[in-house]
Amino acid sequence: MTTLRLAEVTSDNVGAACNLSVAPHQEHYVAPVARSLAEAYTQPDVAWPRLVYAGDDLVGFVMAALDPPCPIDYFRCGVWRLNIAAEHQKKGYGKFAVEAVLAEARRRGNESATVLWVPGEHSPEPFYLRLGFEPTGQLHEGEVVARIRL
Amino acid sequence: MTTLRLVEITVDNVDDACDLKVAKPQRDYVASVARSLAEAYVQPDIAWPRLVYAGKKLVGFVMAAFDPDNPTDYYRSYLWRLNIAAKHQKKGYGRFAVEAVLAEARRREAESVTVSWMPGKHSPQPFYLRLGFKPTGEIDEDGEIVGRIQL
């Protein structure tokens, strides 16, 4: 089995990170990596962006938001963005990335983590339900809020 | 005359910044704002990104690199990116943005500022030459012409 690992975003890999493309039907559901890193630029203490490598191949990007004082409780700790490269999907890399966020959340003493998704065809909803996230019943700007206990 | 000003990138304006689009023929010549801010994220002490507002309207983006220790001398005080919104071009906003970078470079006691551009139709070459940048004769690693202005 190929070794999976997380890497921080650096000057050497940011170009490749920005070129990472999800499958076309997923583009409606997740911001491009460049946009996520632009947001990270404005909140470097909240954003926790990481690249996912399978061996030497860049296969994905995940960004957590870790913001304990946020007034909106479901933005205090969660998966903010997840982009798996179109040609590397269905291999368990997304699960690996989410579990890495959950591990980081635990390390920081959180008791739960959240994720939000836009409902619809090709939504990541079934993926997150399989991982154990449960809808809280809340909606945020049309997105379903879900939570997992750690 | 509309008041022009520079603004730092924040949580409140980053979406508008990323939505800023240059004219189509210019898209081969300059990276998107999101891409530039992604690069700024990995080099926050070097990148100096600012938004240009005309009154309350976001009209452009400029990013300098201030990296006095860079081994490549033309990257030490460098006009890295300039994006003026398609519908706000030809109004002097680009000149304002460049002059703001030159002022910041002076404040940091740089003696010159560089810029680099791809030659070709729709290249910003005539714009930078008009502002006083002069080709140094160097071509950077991406095949771009390096221009320099003394401060």
Interface residues (C-beta under 8 A of the other chain):
Chain A: V9 T10 S11 V14 A17 C18 P32 V33 A34 R35 L37 A38 E39 A40 Y41 T42 Q43 P44 P49
Chain B: I9 T10 V11 V14 A17 C18 S32 V33 A34 R35 L37 A38 E39 A40 Y41 V42 Q43 P44 P49
